[in-house]
């Protein structure tokens, strides 16, 4: 049994009374505490609060940050379901950063669902049991004779008491062992599986100030931060007096940083009465930079170096199965291809921002749209030498994250500037140019692949020489490839080798890290293999999976045990996507279909893209059929569809037009006219169906993205006969 389920049996509950009457129930989850400890948190955690007020209002505290992925709605739904609450009476509030109380407060990796599926339900079920016990005591009957419904306890005669009326008594009831509370049968679910709009949606539509950039404090000033366009450059000089002379500017401060881009780097902070003035005054700084050795780095240079490394022996071996050399020596046919993908920026719609206040006593208070407040607090403590318990963070709603807000350099900048102005709140806002040129990019990568086919066209050998980026000799997670990347373990002879080149370009996790690039490479090249065999990619995939049973599990986050890859589940979504898209039924003239599959973040997705070329050679994606297996329940179909559709649009945008070219050691694009994110005319019809399986539910933020990129590339090959081996797609090469 995956520990995503077993984890729940260790949930610990505590109850208390609210001031003025009512019940407060907290849940402590040791496994999540373990994750927090691994990330620098503490063991003492309380990760969820359920409060029931006398007026029958149920308040659930959202522990994790909300970036648009829907967990501020979805996780409370789990509690409310088992509590038998009336959803209309549920209120959700965002928790501040507090590792002692909440543990690991984090949004990323599609972890929220698998880590919370059982603990959240148990929290709700325990509260329901306590309310039943309180009603039984008041009426002098057995709790087993009572039932609950929409925020009330009822008996057989029709008597009823609201949860609010019982809450104060329930707070005195012994807290049950969460491992022994009875959970609902799925057939009785009334909230899980129901499409529920986001709890903040109406507030967003009304324009309420709930995002980080909306923060307003008395006496607040605004800051812009000028940093070098070349990564790793050091500040030589700046004309701060010229910036100070701009009307409305209060100060311009040279900020000396270090070599770690996650903390403070060299720059100049301009502080003014409004942000527009601060940003414009930067133009007067006339900053001089020492670019050092990194100023010569460029995308073209990396491409050239990758080709040189392919011609040399690989630097390391990642994985080997069987006798690869013998397989290629005996092959009847050998296929070879080179694939590459570029750096990508996150470009969340709300640019990076943070409001910081350094109190006179040295405490630092921040209002921050961060996916990872723990790391932000640690970075500030390290940069400023402030004790962690002197740092308070109010987590705000985020206008997108996609992994960018896992890295908190903007928080460190804001805190460092505020430390120069004790008692004055400082709101740092990045311009769009700052956002694009100061990102932690999805890393570029290069692959030289070979496949060996025997006389019967069977795939008997597979090899990849992967060239990637390193920093101080180490390959960052987001730039790495797993040793068992598919088709490893499903082809008899496989070898993955690696070479690296040093860079100072900051890299980080972008939605479906690793997978968003590797899916394009592996599924596109396997489509080449299938074509050489005289069949299509789904047929090859189904043959490779065959009758294999699920593979052994792997260690996961915070000591969890991830379930092993399941060929039966993979086959299920492949067959579903083929059926949905009428894969074998042909396409209208001038169109073609392509296929892609990928397993990412515990989710299985197979996708089919139908594409054509417009009159000017532009790519037109008409339809995308998506089949996904994320387990036994789609907790909130409304949110799930949003995540799938957003992933598809993201993936198409990445494939068709997005790349951050590196020039002179920095990012060349400056704004959306040079980094054209997908817009409405590019959006296809998206048809989504979920394959329900008997597995614990898993996350939806990432796994739908990877397959659409190779599916599009493979469709273009069918349409034009030209292979797409480098992203973004160059349409001039398709005609």
TORTI-207573 format. One record per residue (C-alpha): residue number from 1; residue in three letters; x, y, z. Coordinates in steps of 0.25 Angstrom, whole numbers, plus 2048, in hexadecimal, padded with zeros to 3 digits. Example, Ala and Ser with C-alpha at 12.3 -4.5 7.8 and 13.67 -1.06 7.14 Angstrom:
<rs>
   num   residu     x     y     z
     1      Ala   831   7EE   81F
     2      Ser   837   7FC   81D
</rs>
This chain:
<rs>
   num   residu     x     y     z
     1      Unk   800   800   800
     2      Unk   806   80E   7FC
     3      Unk   80A   816   808
     4      Unk   801   821   803
     5      Unk   7F6   819   809
     6      Unk   7FE   813   815
     7      Unk   803   821   819
     8      Unk   7F5   825   81E
     9      Unk   7F5   81B   829
    10      Unk   7FF   823   830
    11      Unk   7F7   830   830
    12      Unk   7F5   835   83E
    13      Unk   7E9   83E   842
    14      Unk   7E7   848   84D
    15      Unk   7DA   850   851
    16      Unk   7D8   85D   858
    17      Unk   7CD   867   85B
    18      Unk   7CC   874   853
    19      Unk   7CB   881   85A
    20      Unk   7BC   884   85B
    21      Unk   7B8   875   85A
    22      Unk   7BB   86B   84F
    23      Unk   7C4   860   84A
    24      Unk   7D2   861   845
    25      Unk   7D9   855   840
    26      Unk   7E7   854   83C
    27      Unk   7EF   849   834
    28      Unk   7FD   845   836
    29      Unk   803   83C   82B
    30      Unk   811   837   82F
    31      Unk   815   833   821
    32      Unk   812   841   81C
    33      Unk   81A   846   828
    34      Unk   825   83D   823
    35      Unk   825   844   815
    36      Unk   825   851   81C
    37      Unk   832   84D   824
    38      Unk   839   849   817
    39      Unk   836   857   812
    40      Unk   83B   85E   81E
    41      Unk   82D   85E   826
    42      Unk   82A   858   833
    43      Unk   824   84B   839
    44      Unk   819   852   841
    45      Unk   80E   855   836
    46      Unk   7FF   857   835
    47      Unk   7FB   857   827
    48      Unk   7EC   859   827
    49      Unk   7E2   860   82F
    50      Unk   7D3   85E   82F
    51      Unk   7CB   868   837
    52      Unk   7BC   867   839
    53      Unk   7B6   874   83F
    54      Unk   7A8   875   846
    55      Unk   7A2   87B   83A
    56      Unk   7A5   86E   832
    57      Unk   7B0   874   82A
    58      Unk   7BB   86A   827
    59      Unk   7C9   870   825
    60      Unk   7D4   868   81F
    61      Unk   7E2   86E   81F
    62      Unk   7E9   86C   811
    63      Unk   7F8   868   815
    64      Unk   7FE   868   808
    65      Unk   800   874   7FE
    66      Unk   7F6   876   7F3
    67      Unk   7FB   879   7E5
    68      Unk   7EF   876   7DD
    69      Unk   7F0   867   7DE
    70      Unk   7E4   866   7E6
    71      Unk   7E9   860   7F3
    72      Unk   7E3   86B   7FC
    73      Unk   7D5   865   7F7
    74      Unk   7D9   856   7F5
    75      Unk   7DF   853   802
    76      Unk   7D4   859   80B
    77      Unk   7CA   851   802
    78      Unk   7D0   844   808
    79      Unk   7CE   849   816
    80      Unk   7C0   84E   813
    81      Unk   7BC   841   80C
    82      Unk   7BF   838   818
    83      Unk   7BA   842   822
    84      Unk   7AC   842   81B
    85      Unk   7AD   851   81A
    86      Unk   7A4   85A   812
    87      Unk   7AE   860   808
    88      Unk   7A7   86D   808
    89      Unk   7AA   86F   816
    90      Unk   7B9   86C   814
    91      Unk   7C3   878   815
    92      Unk   7D1   876   811
    93      Unk   7DD   87F   816
    94      Unk   7EB   87F   812
    95      Unk   7F5   87C   81D
    96      Unk   802   884   81F
    97      Unk   80F   87E   81F
    98      Unk   811   876   82C
    99      Unk   819   869   82B
   100      Unk   817   866   83A
   101      Unk   808   866   838
   102      Unk   806   861   829
   103      Unk   813   85A   825
   104      Unk   818   85A   817
   105      Unk   80F   865   810
   106      Unk   812   863   801
   107      Unk   80C   863   7F3
   108      Unk   813   85C   7E9
   109      Unk   815   84E   7E3
   110      Unk   807   84A   7E3
   111      Unk   809   845   7F1
   112      Unk   7FD   84B   7F8
   113      Unk   7F3   840   7F4
   114      Unk   7FB   833   7F7
   115      Unk   800   839   804
   116      Unk   7F2   83E   809
   117      Unk   7E8   834   803
   118      Unk   7E6   82C   810
   119      Unk   7EB   836   81B
   120      Unk   7E1   840   817
   121      Unk   7D6   836   816
   122      Unk   7D9   831   824
   123      Unk   7D9   83F   82A
   124      Unk   7CB   841   825
   125      Unk   7C6   833   829
   126      Unk   7CC   835   837
   127      Unk   7C5   842   839
   128      Unk   7B8   83B   834
   129      Unk   7B9   830   83E
   130      Unk   7BC   83A   84A
   131      Unk   7AF   842   846
   132      Unk   7A7   835   846
   133      Unk   7AC   832   854
   134      Unk   7A8   840   859
   135      Unk   79A   83E   853
   136      Unk   799   830   859
   137      Unk   79D   835   867
   138      Unk   793   841   866
   139      Unk   787   838   862
   140      Unk   78B   82C   86A
   141      Unk   78C   822   85E
   142      Unk   796   81A   858
   143      Unk   79F   821   84D
   144      Unk   79D   815   844
   145      Unk   78E   819   843
   146      Unk   791   826   83D
   147      Unk   795   82B   830
   148      Unk   79A   838   82A
   149      Unk   796   840   81E
   150      Unk   79A   84E   818
   151      Unk   79F   854   825
   152      Unk   795   84D   82F
   153      Unk   794   841   838
   154      Unk   786   83A   837
   155      Unk   780   82F   83E
   156      Unk   775   825   839
   157      Unk   76A   82E   83E
   158      Unk   76E   839   836
   159      Unk   774   841   841
   160      Unk   780   849   83D
   161      Unk   78C   852   842
   162      Unk   795   85A   83A
   163      Unk   7A4   858   83B
   164      Unk   7A4   866   840
   165      Unk   79B   863   84B
   166      Unk   7A4   857   84F
   167      Unk   7B2   85C   84C
   168      Unk   7B5   861   85B
   169      Unk   7B1   853   860
   170      Unk   7B8   84C   855
   171      Unk   7C5   854   859
   172      Unk   7C4   84C   867
   173      Unk   7C3   83E   860
   174      Unk   7CF   835   860
   175      Unk   7D6   836   853
   176      Unk   7D5   829   84B
   177      Unk   7E1   821   845
   178      Unk   7E1   826   837
   179      Unk   7E5   818   832
   180      Unk   7D8   812   838
   181      Unk   7CE   81C   833
   182      Unk   7C4   817   829
   183      Unk   7C6   81E   81B
   184      Unk   7BA   81F   811
   185      Unk   7B8   815   806
   186      Unk   7BB   81C   7F9
   187      Unk   7AC   81A   7F5
   188      Unk   7A8   823   800
   189      Unk   7B1   82F   7FC
   190      Unk   7A9   83C   7FA
   191      Unk   7B5   846   7F9
   192      Unk   7C0   83E   7F3
   193      Unk   7BE   83C   7E5
   194      Unk   7B5   849   7E4
   195      Unk   7BA   855   7DB
   196      Unk   7BC   860   7E5
   197      Unk   7C1   86E   7E1
   198      Unk   7CE   873   7E7
   199      Unk   7CB   879   7F5
   200      Unk   7D2   886   7F0
   201      Unk   7CC   887   7E3
   202      Unk   7C1   891   7E6
   203      Unk   7CB   89A   7ED
   204      Unk   7D4   899   7E1
   205      Unk   7C9   89D   7D8
   206      Unk   7C5   8A9   7E1
   207      Unk   7D4   8AD   7E1
   208      Unk   7D6   8AC   7F0
   209      Unk   7E4   8AE   7F4
   210      Unk   7E8   8A0   7F7
   211      Unk   7F5   89F   7EF
   212      Unk   803   8A2   7F4
   213      Unk   804   8AE   7EB
   214      Unk   7F7   8B3   7F1
   215      Unk   7FD   8B5   7FF
   216      Unk   7FC   8C3   805
   217      Unk   801   8C8   812
   218      Unk   802   8D5   819
   219      Unk   80E   8DD   815
   220      Unk   812   8D3   80A
   221      Unk   81D   8D6   800
   222      Unk   820   8D0   7F3
   223      Unk   82D   8CA   7EE
   224      Unk   833   8C5   7E1
   225      Unk   840   8BD   7E0
   226      Unk   84A   8BF   7D5
   227      Unk   853   8B2   7D4
   228      Unk   85D   8AE   7C9
   229      Unk   857   8A9   7BB
   230      Unk   863   89F   7BC
   231      Unk   861   894   7C6
   232      Unk   86D   894   7D0
   233      Unk   871   8A2   7CD
   234      Unk   876   8AB   7D8
   235      Unk   873   8BA   7DA
   236      Unk   87E   8C4   7D7
   237      Unk   877   8D1   7D8
   238      Unk   869   8D8   7D7
   239      Unk   865   8E7   7D7
   240      Unk   85C   8E6   7E3
   241      Unk   85B   8F5   7E4
   242      Unk   855   8F6   7D6
   243      Unk   84A   8ED   7DA
   244      Unk   848   8F4   7E8
   245      Unk   846   901   7E0
   246      Unk   839   8FC   7D9
   247      Unk   82D   902   7E0
   248      Unk   826   8F8   7E9
   249      Unk   832   8F0   7EB
   250      Unk   836   8EE   7FA
   251      Unk   843   8E6   7F9
   252      Unk   84C   8DE   7F0
   253      Unk   854   8D4   7F7
   254      Unk   860   8CB   7F2
   255      Unk   85D   8BD   7F7
   256      Unk   869   8B4   7F7
   257      Unk   866   8A5   7F6
   258      Unk   86D   898   7F3
   259      Unk   86E   88D   7E8
   260      Unk   861   885   7ED
   261      Unk   855   88A   7E4
   262      Unk   84B   885   7EE
   263      Unk   850   88F   7F8
   264      Unk   854   89E   7F5
   265      Unk   85D   8A1   7E9
   266      Unk   863   8AE   7E6
   267      Unk   85A   8B9   7E2
   268      Unk   854   8C7   7E5
   269      Unk   846   8C9   7EC
   270      Unk   83E   8D5   7E9
   271      Unk   834   8D9   7F3
   272      Unk   829   8E3   7EF
   273      Unk   81A   8E7   7F3
   274      Unk   815   8DF   7E8
   275      Unk   81A   8D3   7E0
   276      Unk   81A   8DA   7D2
   277      Unk   823   8E5   7D7
   278      Unk   82D   8DB   7DD
   279      Unk   82D   8D3   7D0
   280      Unk   82F   8DF   7C7
   281      Unk   83A   8E4   7D0
   282      Unk   843   8D7   7CE
   283      Unk   845   8DD   7C0
   284      Unk   84E   8E8   7C6
   285      Unk   857   8DE   7CE
   286      Unk   861   8DC   7C2
   287      Unk   866   8CF   7C9
   288      Unk   873   8C9   7C5
   289      Unk   875   8BA   7C7
   290      Unk   881   8B1   7C7
   291      Unk   87B   8A5   7BF
   292      Unk   887   89C   7C1
   293      Unk   888   88E   7BA
   294      Unk   879   88C   7B9
   295      Unk   877   898   7B0
   296      Unk   87B   890   7A4
   297      Unk   870   885   7A6
   298      Unk   865   883   79C
   299      Unk   85B   879   797
   300      Unk   863   878   78A
   301      Unk   870   875   792
   302      Unk   868   86A   79A
   303      Unk   864   864   78D
   304      Unk   872   863   788
   305      Unk   877   85D   795
   306      Unk   86D   853   795
   307      Unk   871   84E   787
   308      Unk   87F   84E   78C
   309      Unk   87C   845   798
   310      Unk   874   83B   78F
   311      Unk   881   839   788
   312      Unk   888   836   795
   313      Unk   887   82A   79E
   314      Unk   87B   82D   7A8
   315      Unk   87F   832   7B6
   316      Unk   876   828   7BE
   317      Unk   86D   81D   7BC
   318      Unk   85F   81F   7C2
   319      Unk   859   811   7BF
   320      Unk   85C   804   7B8
   321      Unk   854   7F7   7B5
   322      Unk   859   7EB   7AD
   323      Unk   864   7EB   7A2
   324      Unk   861   7F8   79B
   325      Unk   86E   7F7   792
   326      Unk   86A   7E9   78D
   327      Unk   85C   7ED   78A
   328      Unk   860   7F9   781
   329      Unk   86B   7F0   77B
   330      Unk   860   7E5   777
   331      Unk   856   7EF   773
   332      Unk   84F   7EE   765
   333      Unk   84C   7FD   766
   334      Unk   851   809   76F
   335      Unk   84A   816   770
   336      Unk   851   822   775
   337      Unk   84C   830   778
   338      Unk   850   83D   780
   339      Unk   845   844   788
   340      Unk   846   851   790
   341      Unk   83D   85B   798
   342      Unk   83F   869   79D
   343      Unk   83F   871   7AA
   344      Unk   831   875   7AD
   345      Unk   82C   880   7B7
   346      Unk   820   87E   7C0
   347      Unk   819   88C   7BD
   348      Unk   80E   88B   7C8
   349      Unk   804   896   7C5
   350      Unk   807   89C   7D3
   351      Unk   816   8A0   7D2
   352      Unk   81F   89D   7DE
   353      Unk   81C   8A7   7EA
   354      Unk   81D   8A7   7F9
   355      Unk   819   8B1   804
   356      Unk   823   8B2   80F
   357      Unk   823   8B9   81D
   358      Unk   82F   8B9   825
   359      Unk   82A   8BD   833
   360      Unk   833   8C6   83D
   361      Unk   836   8BA   846
   362      Unk   83C   8B2   83A
   363      Unk   82F   8A9   837
   364      Unk   82C   8A8   828
   365      Unk   81E   8A6   823
   366      Unk   81B   8A3   814
   367      Unk   80F   8A2   80C
   368      Unk   813   898   801
   369      Unk   80D   890   7F5
   370      Unk   816   884   7F7
   371      Unk   815   875   7F4
   372      Unk   820   872   7FE
   373      Unk   820   87B   80A
   374      Unk   829   872   812
   375      Unk   834   874   808
   376      Unk   831   883   808
   377      Unk   832   885   817
   378      Unk   83F   87D   817
   379      Unk   845   885   80C
   380      Unk   842   892   813
   381      Unk   848   88D   820
   382      Unk   854   889   819
   383      Unk   856   896   811
   384      Unk   853   89F   81C
   385      Unk   857   897   828
   386      Unk   849   898   82F
   387      Unk   845   88D   838
   388      Unk   83A   885   831
   389      Unk   830   887   83C
   390      Unk   831   896   839
   391      Unk   82B   894   82B
   392      Unk   81C   894   829
   393      Unk   816   891   81B
   394      Unk   808   894   817
   395      Unk   805   88B   80B
   396      Unk   7FD   892   800
   397      Unk   7F6   88C   7F4
   398      Unk   7FE   88B   7E8
   399      Unk   7FC   88F   7DA
   400      Unk   802   883   7D4
   401      Unk   80F   87C   7D9
   402      Unk   812   870   7D0
   403      Unk   81E   86D   7D9
   404      Unk   824   87B   7D8
   405      Unk   820   87F   7E6
   406      Unk   827   872   7EC
   407      Unk   833   87B   7EB
   408      Unk   832   888   7F4
   409      Unk   83D   891   7EF
   410      Unk   833   89C   7EE
   411      Unk   82F   89A   7FD
   412      Unk   83E   89B   801
   413      Unk   83F   8A8   7F8
   414      Unk   833   8AE   7FF
   415      Unk   838   8AB   80D
   416      Unk   846   8B0   80A
   417      Unk   840   8BD   805
   418      Unk   836   8BF   811
   419      Unk   842   8BC   81B
   420      Unk   848   8C9   815
   421      Unk   83B   8D1   819
   422      Unk   837   8CC   827
   423      Unk   828   8CF   82A
   424      Unk   824   8D2   81B
   425      Unk   81D   8C7   813
   426      Unk   823   8C5   806
   427      Unk   81C   8BE   7FA
   428      Unk   826   8B9   7F0
   429      Unk   81F   8B6   7E2
   430      Unk   827   8B0   7D6
   431      Unk   824   8B6   7C8
   432      Unk   821   8AB   7BE
   433      Unk   82F   8AE   7B8
   434      Unk   834   8AA   7C6
   435      Unk   82B   89E   7C7
   436      Unk   830   899   7B9
   437      Unk   83F   89C   7BB
   438      Unk   840   898   7CA
   439      Unk   839   88A   7C9
   440      Unk   83E   87D   7CE
   441      Unk   83C   876   7C0
   442      Unk   837   869   7BB
   443      Unk   845   864   7B7
   444      Unk   849   861   7A9
   445      Unk   84D   853   7A5
   446      Unk   853   84B   79A
   447      Unk   852   83C   796
   448      Unk   858   833   78C
   449      Unk   850   826   78B
   450      Unk   852   819   784
   451      Unk   848   80D   783
   452      Unk   84C   7FF   77E
   453      Unk   841   7F7   776
   454      Unk   843   7E8   773
   455      Unk   840   7E1   766
   456      Unk   831   7E0   76B
   457      Unk   831   7EF   76E
   458      Unk   831   7EC   77D
   459      Unk   837   7F7   786
   460      Unk   843   7F0   78C
   461      Unk   84C   7FC   790
   462      Unk   84A   80A   795
   463      Unk   855   815   798
   464      Unk   855   824   79C
   465      Unk   861   82D   79E
   466      Unk   85B   838   7A6
   467      Unk   862   845   7A7
   468      Unk   85D   84E   7B2
   469      Unk   861   85A   7BA
   470      Unk   869   85A   7C7
   471      Unk   86C   864   7D2
   472      Unk   879   862   7DA
   473      Unk   87A   854   7D4
   474      Unk   86C   850   7D9
   475      Unk   860   84E   7D0
   476      Unk   853   855   7D6
   477      Unk   847   84C   7D8
   478      Unk   83F   853   7CD
   479      Unk   84B   851   7C3
   480      Unk   84C   842   7C6
   481      Unk   846   835   7C0
   482      Unk   842   82A   7C8
   483      Unk   84A   81D   7C7
   484      Unk   83D   815   7C3
   485      Unk   837   81F   7B9
   486      Unk   82E   817   7B0
   487      Unk   831   80F   7A8
   488      Unk   83B   80A   7B2
   489      Unk   836   7FD   7B9
   490      Unk   82D   7FA   7AC
   491      Unk   838   7F8   7A2
   492      Unk   842   7ED   7A4
   493      Unk   84F   7F5   7A2
   494      Unk   84F   803   7A6
   495      Unk   85A   80D   7A9
   496      Unk   859   81C   7AE
   497      Unk   866   824   7AF
   498      Unk   868   832   7B2
   499      Unk   871   83E   7B0
   500      Unk   870   84C   7B6
   501      Unk   874   85A   7B3
   502      Unk   876   865   7BE
   503      Unk   86C   871   7BE
   504      Unk   868   87C   7C7
   505      Unk   85A   87D   7C1
   506      Unk   850   87B   7CD
   507      Unk   847   86F   7CB
   508      Unk   83B   86A   7D2
   509      Unk   82F   862   7D2
   510      Unk   824   865   7C7
   511      Unk   817   85E   7C7
   512      Unk   81A   84F   7C6
   513      Unk   829   851   7C7
   514      Unk   832   847   7BF
   515      Unk   825   841   7BA
   516      Unk   821   84D   7B1
   517      Unk   82E   84C   7A9
   518      Unk   831   83D   7AA
   519      Unk   823   839   7A5
   520      Unk   826   841   798
   521      Unk   833   839   796
   522      Unk   82F   82B   79A
   523      Unk   821   82B   794
   524      Unk   826   832   787
   525      Unk   831   828   785
   526      Unk   829   81C   788
   527      Unk   81F   821   77D
   528      Unk   82B   820   774
   529      Unk   82E   812   778
   530      Unk   81F   80E   776
   531      Unk   81F   815   768
   532      Unk   82C   80D   765
   533      Unk   824   800   769
   534      Unk   819   803   760
   535      Unk   80F   806   76B
   536      Unk   80A   811   775
   537      Unk   80F   816   782
   538      Unk   803   811   78A
   539      Unk   805   803   785
   540      Unk   814   803   789
   541      Unk   811   808   797
   542      Unk   806   7FD   799
   543      Unk   810   7F3   794
   544      Unk   81B   7F8   79E
   545      Unk   812   7F8   7A9
   546      Unk   80C   7EA   7A6
   547      Unk   807   7E2   7B2
   548      Unk   811   7E8   7BB
   549      Unk   80C   7EA   7CA
   550      Unk   80E   7F7   7D2
   551      Unk   81D   7FA   7D5
   552      Unk   822   7FB   7E3
   553      Unk   820   808   7EA
   554      Unk   82A   813   7ED
   555      Unk   82D   81C   7F8
   556      Unk   825   829   7F8
   557      Unk   825   837   7FF
   558      Unk   826   837   80E
   559      Unk   828   828   80F
   560      Unk   81B   825   807
   561      Unk   81B   818   7FE
   562      Unk   817   81C   7F0
   563      Unk   810   810   7E9
   564      Unk   818   80A   7DD
   565      Unk   815   80C   7CF
   566      Unk   809   804   7CA
   567      Unk   809   7FF   7BC
   568      Unk   7FA   7FB   7BD
   569      Unk   7F6   80A   7C1
   570      Unk   7FF   80F   7B5
   571      Unk   7F8   806   7AC
   572      Unk   7EA   80A   7B1
   573      Unk   7EC   819   7AD
   574      Unk   7F3   816   7A0
   575      Unk   7E7   80D   79C
   576      Unk   7DD   818   7A1
   577      Unk   7E4   823   799
   578      Unk   7E4   81B   78C
   579      Unk   7D5   818   78E
   580      Unk   7D2   826   791
   581      Unk   7D9   82C   785
   582      Unk   7D5   821   77C
   583      Unk   7E4   81F   77A
   584      Unk   7E2   815   76E
   585      Unk   7D7   81C   767
   586      Unk   7DF   826   75F
   587      Unk   7DE   836   75F
   588      Unk   7D9   840   756
   589      Unk   7E1   844   74A
   590      Unk   7ED   84D   74E
   591      Unk   7ED   848   75C
   592      Unk   7F5   83E   764
   593      Unk   7F4   837   772
   594      Unk   800   835   77B
   595      Unk   801   82D   788
   596      Unk   809   82F   795
   597      Unk   809   828   7A3
   598      Unk   810   82B   7AF
   599      Unk   810   827   7BE
   600      Unk   813   833   7C7
   601      Unk   811   837   7D5
   602      Unk   809   82A   7D8
   603      Unk   7FF   82D   7CC
   604      Unk   7FE   825   7BF
   605      Unk   7FA   82D   7B3
   606      Unk   7F8   829   7A4
   607      Unk   7F5   834   79A
   608      Unk   7F2   836   78C
   609      Unk   7F3   843   784
   610      Unk   7ED   846   777
   611      Unk   7F4   851   76F
   612      Unk   7F5   858   762
   613      Unk   7FD   863   75C
   614      Unk   7F7   871   758
   615      Unk   7F8   879   74B
   616      Unk   805   87F   750
   617      Unk   80B   872   756
   618      Unk   806   875   764
   619      Unk   803   869   76D
   620      Unk   7F4   867   770
   621      Unk   7F0   85E   77B
   622      Unk   7E2   85A   779
   623      Unk   7DF   84F   784
   624      Unk   7E6   849   790
   625      Unk   7E1   83C   796
   626      Unk   7E6   839   7A4
   627      Unk   7E4   82C   7AC
   628      Unk   7EA   82D   7BA
   629      Unk   7EB   823   7C6
   630      Unk   7ED   82A   7D3
   631      Unk   7E6   820   7DB
   632      Unk   7D9   81C   7E1
   633      Unk   7D2   82A   7E3
   634      Unk   7D2   838   7DC
   635      Unk   7D0   840   7E8
   636      Unk   7CC   84D   7E1
   637      Unk   7C9   84A   7D3
   638      Unk   7C8   85A   7D1
   639      Unk   7D6   85B   7D5
   640      Unk   7DB   84F   7CF
   641      Unk   7D7   853   7C1
   642      Unk   7DD   861   7C3
   643      Unk   7EA   85A   7C6
   644      Unk   7EA   851   7BA
   645      Unk   7E6   85C   7B1
   646      Unk   7F0   866   7B6
   647      Unk   7FB   85B   7B5
   648      Unk   7F7   859   7A6
   649      Unk   7F7   867   7A3
   650      Unk   805   869   7AA
   651      Unk   80B   85D   7A3
   652      Unk   806   862   795
   653      Unk   80B   870   798
   654      Unk   819   86A   79C
   655      Unk   81A   862   78F
   656      Unk   815   86C   785
   657      Unk   81C   879   789
   658      Unk   823   87A   797
   659      Unk   832   87A   799
   660      Unk   83C   883   7A1
   661      Unk   848   885   799
   662      Unk   854   888   7A1
   663      Unk   85D   893   79B
   664      Unk   869   89A   7A2
   665      Unk   867   891   7AF
   666      Unk   858   896   7B1
   667      Unk   84A   894   7AB
   668      Unk   847   89B   79E
   669      Unk   838   89C   79F
   670      Unk   833   8A9   7A6
   671      Unk   824   8A8   7A6
   672      Unk   818   8A0   7A0
   673      Unk   81B   8A6   792
   674      Unk   827   89D   792
   675      Unk   822   892   79A
   676      Unk   814   88F   795
   677      Unk   80C   887   79E
   678      Unk   800   880   798
   679      Unk   7F4   888   796
   680      Unk   7E5   885   794
   681      Unk   7E6   882   784
   682      Unk   7F0   877   787
   683      Unk   7E7   870   791
   684      Unk   7E2   863   78B
   685      Unk   7D5   85B   78F
   686      Unk   7DA   852   79B
   687      Unk   7D2   846   79E
   688      Unk   7D5   83F   7AB
   689      Unk   7D1   832   7B1
   690      Unk   7D7   82C   7BE
   691      Unk   7D9   81D   7BF
   692      Unk   7D5   819   7CD
   693      Unk   7DD   80F   7D4
   694      Unk   7DE   809   7E2
   695      Unk   7EA   811   7E6
   696      Unk   7EB   81D   7F0
   697      Unk   7E9   82A   7E9
   698      Unk   7F5   832   7E4
   699      Unk   7F8   841   7E0
   700      Unk   7F3   848   7D3
   701      Unk   7FC   854   7D2
   702      Unk   807   84E   7C9
   703      Unk   805   840   7C3
   704      Unk   7FC   844   7B8
   705      Unk   806   84E   7B2
   706      Unk   812   845   7AD
   707      Unk   80B   83C   7A2
   708      Unk   805   847   79A
   709      Unk   812   84C   795
   710      Unk   817   83F   78F
   711      Unk   808   83C   78A
   712      Unk   809   84A   782
   713      Unk   817   847   77D
   714      Unk   813   839   778
   715      Unk   806   83E   772
   716      Unk   80E   848   76A
   717      Unk   817   83D   765
   718      Unk   80B   835   760
   719      Unk   806   842   759
   720      Unk   813   847   753
   721      Unk   81D   83B   753
   722      Unk   826   844   75A
   723      Unk   82B   841   768
   724      Unk   82B   84B   774
   725      Unk   838   849   77B
   726      Unk   83A   856   781
   727      Unk   831   85F   789
   728      Unk   82B   869   787
   729      Unk   825   864   77A
   730      Unk   82B   86B   76E
   731      Unk   81F   86B   764
   732      Unk   829   86F   759
   733      Unk   82F   861   75A
   734      Unk   821   85A   758
   735      Unk   81F   85F   749
</rs>
